[in-house]
């Protein structure tokens, strides 16, 4: 029951919309079957499957809005949830920023569903755990990781004639490997839509190599260094920065994209010319649903074009107020790059530091997007195009805006999950000059 067919979903949603006596009604069904396995200290600790389906009903009387949810779908329950939403709407104060439900949208289907991922079984999850644990145990290393896979559907119908239905799948895997004495740590992570391209036995070797190589780390003086950020390390900083690509924040002077005297920096050169980013719901390596949380259709949208700010995100309210056209909020971010792997970027670096991963990232100054955080799970000194030795982890103070003005070279983009958002990101490894490390950390 958790994954409804298109006809099953529409039968429920159409019935809900017809039951409503409000000025407008939007009904959404979402369901999923999510499986997982967790392991630590070279042993499986938990495993499970969660299955659920929910109906959300949003109604409005004028500018008064009410929302109610339920997970029972008999006629009496559907009647009850609609009336509850209407009762709440009548009690609610008027919303001064209310925008009516979207009209009929042109949703272009995207390839978000993989039969291989939907077919994952408990045996598959057990094999992923075994393929991760076995090599580590044999190599006197300790593995701790998590695999989560799922299939889902989303469907919407509103009283203005808009309707949409689509299925999706996802697989996320992370594993941290430590040396048995705890002095070395390595990490690997994969974010995929299609399980057919995933092999835990191959992926775990990356974390194992870094764990073994990162023991006996040397202390290096903090300061400004040329760095190579692996895609997972760069994604955490970039996803923070994207929170400020909101037109209202910029127009109201609350963003690094605000102009002195009013307005925003759309069209201005803010980054290095090598920096180009866009969102595209149908992008083959990172497809997402063709609508956003307001059920507005997503489109391919340039965000940064050769270093210039190309677009900001307008909410439907702010677009109406500013006389702009609103498009669906991005579900992914694609950053263009080159063809080199991380290893090839290392070979062209005379002196620098390789960063596997960043974590515990926090905001220091919103006006400049100055962030602080730590490196972890494998940080290495590069000299003469080779990794010479592991170094102790650093705390950094860096703005991704400045960072993306100091680009020396970009590698081949890969898919990662954005740390501070639900965005699926395709990010290249990047070589950057003058990255600021402020202090050392004893953590591995």
SULJOBEL-V875130 format. One record per residue. RES is the residue in one letter. D_LAST is the distance of its C-alpha to the last C-alpha in Angstrom with 2 decimals. Layout:
# SULJOBEL-V875130
res=<RES & RES>
d_last=<D_LAST & D_LAST>
This chain:
# SULJOBEL-V875130
res=<X & X & X & X & X & X & X & X & X & X & X & X & X & X & X & X & X & X & X & X & X & X & X & X & X & X & X & X & X & X & X & X & X & X & X & X & X & X & X & X & X & X & X & X & X & X & X & X & X & X & X & X & X & X & X & X & X & X & X & X & X & X & X & X & X & X & X & X & X & X & X & X & X & X & X & X & X & X & X & X & X & X & X & X & X & X & X & X & X & X & X & X & X & X & X & X & X & X & X & X & X & X & X & X & X & X & X & X & X & X & X & X & X & X & X & X & X & X & X & X & X & X & X & X & X & X & X & X & X & X & X & X & X & X & X & X & X & X & X & X & X & X & X & X & X & X & X & X & X & X & X & X & X & X & X & X & X & X & X & X & X & X & X & X & X & X & X & X & X & X & X & X & X & X & X & X & X & X & X & X & X & X & X & X & X & X & X & X & X & X & X & X & X & X & X & X & X & X & X & X & X & X & X & X & X & X & X & X & X & X & X & X & X & X & X & X & X & X & X & X & X & X & X & X & X & X & X & X & X & X & X & X & X & X & X & X & X & X & X & X & X & X & X & X & X & X & X & X & X & X & X & X & X & X & X & X & X & X & X & X & X & X & X & X & X & X & X & X & X & X & X & X & X & X & X & X & X & X & X & X & X & X & X & X & X & X & X & X & X & X & X & X & X & X & X & X & X & X & X & X & X & X & X & X & X & X & X & X & X & X & X & X & X & X & X & X & X & X & X & X & X & X & X & X & X & X & X & X & X & X & X & X & X & X & X & X & X & X & X & X & X & X & X & X & X & X & X & X & X & X & X & X & X & X & X & X & X & X & X & X & X & X & X & X & X & X & X & X & X & X & X & X & X & X & X & X & X & X & X & X & X & X & X & X & X & X & X & X & X & X & X & X & X & X & X & X & X & X & X & X & X & X & X & X & X & X & X & X & X & X & X & X & X & X & X & X & X & X & X & X & X & X & X & X & X & X & X & X & X & X & X & X & X & X & X & X & X & X & X & X & X & X & X & X>
d_last=<45.06 & 41.58 & 42.21 & 45.64 & 47.65 & 48.87 & 52.32 & 51.07 & 48.88 & 51.68 & 54.20 & 52.23 & 51.38 & 54.93 & 56.29 & 54.01 & 55.03 & 58.70 & 58.41 & 57.27 & 59.90 & 57.61 & 58.00 & 55.05 & 52.71 & 49.47 & 48.31 & 45.00 & 43.94 & 40.40 & 39.30 & 36.43 & 35.40 & 31.62 & 30.01 & 26.52 & 24.62 & 21.33 & 19.59 & 16.86 & 16.45 & 18.60 & 21.42 & 23.05 & 23.01 & 25.20 & 27.44 & 30.20 & 32.53 & 33.55 & 36.85 & 38.42 & 40.94 & 41.89 & 44.74 & 44.48 & 47.76 & 48.05 & 51.53 & 53.07 & 56.38 & 56.71 & 53.52 & 52.71 & 49.94 & 49.09 & 46.44 & 46.45 & 44.58 & 45.56 & 44.73 & 48.29 & 50.65 & 54.13 & 56.80 & 56.88 & 53.10 & 53.23 & 56.13 & 54.30 & 51.11 & 53.23 & 55.34 & 52.32 & 50.88 & 54.32 & 54.73 & 51.41 & 52.44 & 55.74 & 53.99 & 51.37 & 51.98 & 52.59 & 49.56 & 50.50 & 48.06 & 49.29 & 49.60 & 51.60 & 50.09 & 49.70 & 52.71 & 52.76 & 49.82 & 49.64 & 46.54 & 45.80 & 44.11 & 40.69 & 39.14 & 36.67 & 37.67 & 36.66 & 38.67 & 35.95 & 33.42 & 36.17 & 37.03 & 33.64 & 34.32 & 32.49 & 32.86 & 30.99 & 28.05 & 28.13 & 28.10 & 25.04 & 23.18 & 24.73 & 23.96 & 20.24 & 20.13 & 22.64 & 21.05 & 17.71 & 19.76 & 21.82 & 18.95 & 17.43 & 14.44 & 13.77 & 14.46 & 14.46 & 16.44 & 19.42 & 22.58 & 25.12 & 28.43 & 31.60 & 35.04 & 36.82 & 39.95 & 41.02 & 44.66 & 46.54 & 50.21 & 51.76 & 55.31 & 55.48 & 55.38 & 51.73 & 50.12 & 47.17 & 45.45 & 42.50 & 40.10 & 36.45 & 33.62 & 29.84 & 26.95 & 23.25 & 20.60 & 16.82 & 14.67 & 11.03 & 10.93 & 8.91 & 10.42 & 12.78 & 11.39 & 7.89 & 6.59 & 6.34 & 5.97 & 8.95 & 11.14 & 14.86 & 17.31 & 21.10 & 23.69 & 27.19 & 30.73 & 32.07 & 30.59 & 32.69 & 30.19 & 27.17 & 26.17 & 23.10 & 23.65 & 23.29 & 20.40 & 18.15 & 18.46 & 16.45 & 13.31 & 14.16 & 14.65 & 11.37 & 9.52 & 11.97 & 11.98 & 8.38 & 8.66 & 10.26 & 8.86 & 11.66 & 12.22 & 14.40 & 16.85 & 16.55 & 19.52 & 21.00 & 19.96 & 21.12 & 18.44 & 18.54 & 17.27 & 17.26 & 19.53 & 17.06 & 15.38 & 18.92 & 20.32 & 18.60 & 20.20 & 23.47 & 24.02 & 23.87 & 26.46 & 28.73 & 29.31 & 31.51 & 33.71 & 36.12 & 39.64 & 40.54 & 37.63 & 38.52 & 42.25 & 41.90 & 39.88 & 36.57 & 34.51 & 33.42 & 36.00 & 38.80 & 41.50 & 43.05 & 46.37 & 45.47 & 44.56 & 41.50 & 40.20 & 41.13 & 42.39 & 40.65 & 38.30 & 34.96 & 32.58 & 32.81 & 35.56 & 33.14 & 31.70 & 33.53 & 32.56 & 34.73 & 34.88 & 37.01 & 37.37 & 38.73 & 36.12 & 35.89 & 32.10 & 31.49 & 34.74 & 35.00 & 37.92 & 40.80 & 40.97 & 38.82 & 38.76 & 42.24 & 43.49 & 44.10 & 44.04 & 41.07 & 41.89 & 40.28 & 39.50 & 38.38 & 35.79 & 35.15 & 37.61 & 36.92 & 35.21 & 37.89 & 37.42 & 39.58 & 39.51 & 38.32 & 38.25 & 41.40 & 41.79 & 45.27 & 46.42 & 45.26 & 46.63 & 49.96 & 50.02 & 49.21 & 51.41 & 48.61 & 47.97 & 45.07 & 43.22 & 40.73 & 37.25 & 34.89 & 32.94 & 31.07 & 30.10 & 30.62 & 29.53 & 31.44 & 29.89 & 30.80 & 30.68 & 27.83 & 24.70 & 21.25 & 21.85 & 25.22 & 23.92 & 21.66 & 24.86 & 26.70 & 24.20 & 25.13 & 22.14 & 19.22 & 15.62 & 14.60 & 12.51 & 11.83 & 11.45 & 12.04 & 12.03 & 13.66 & 16.34 & 19.27 & 22.65 & 23.70 & 27.11 & 28.87 & 31.56 & 29.31 & 26.49 & 24.10 & 20.67 & 17.51 & 14.02 & 10.39 & 8.85 & 6.05 & 6.19 & 7.69 & 9.07 & 12.01 & 15.03 & 18.39 & 21.63 & 25.00 & 24.02 & 21.46 & 17.72 & 17.78 & 14.34 & 10.60 & 9.77 & 7.37 & 6.76 & 10.13 & 12.31 & 15.28 & 18.89 & 20.76 & 23.68 & 23.95 & 27.61 & 27.03 & 24.34 & 27.01 & 29.47 & 27.37 & 27.24 & 27.90 & 27.71 & 26.95 & 26.26 & 27.40 & 26.71 & 25.14 & 25.21 & 22.30 & 22.38 & 22.34 & 19.77 & 22.25 & 25.38 & 27.09 & 27.70 & 27.28 & 26.18 & 26.85 & 24.75 & 24.56 & 21.72 & 22.62 & 22.80 & 23.09 & 24.16 & 23.40 & 20.26 & 19.42 & 16.16 & 17.02 & 14.41 & 11.10 & 8.12 & 6.47 & 3.81 & 0.00>
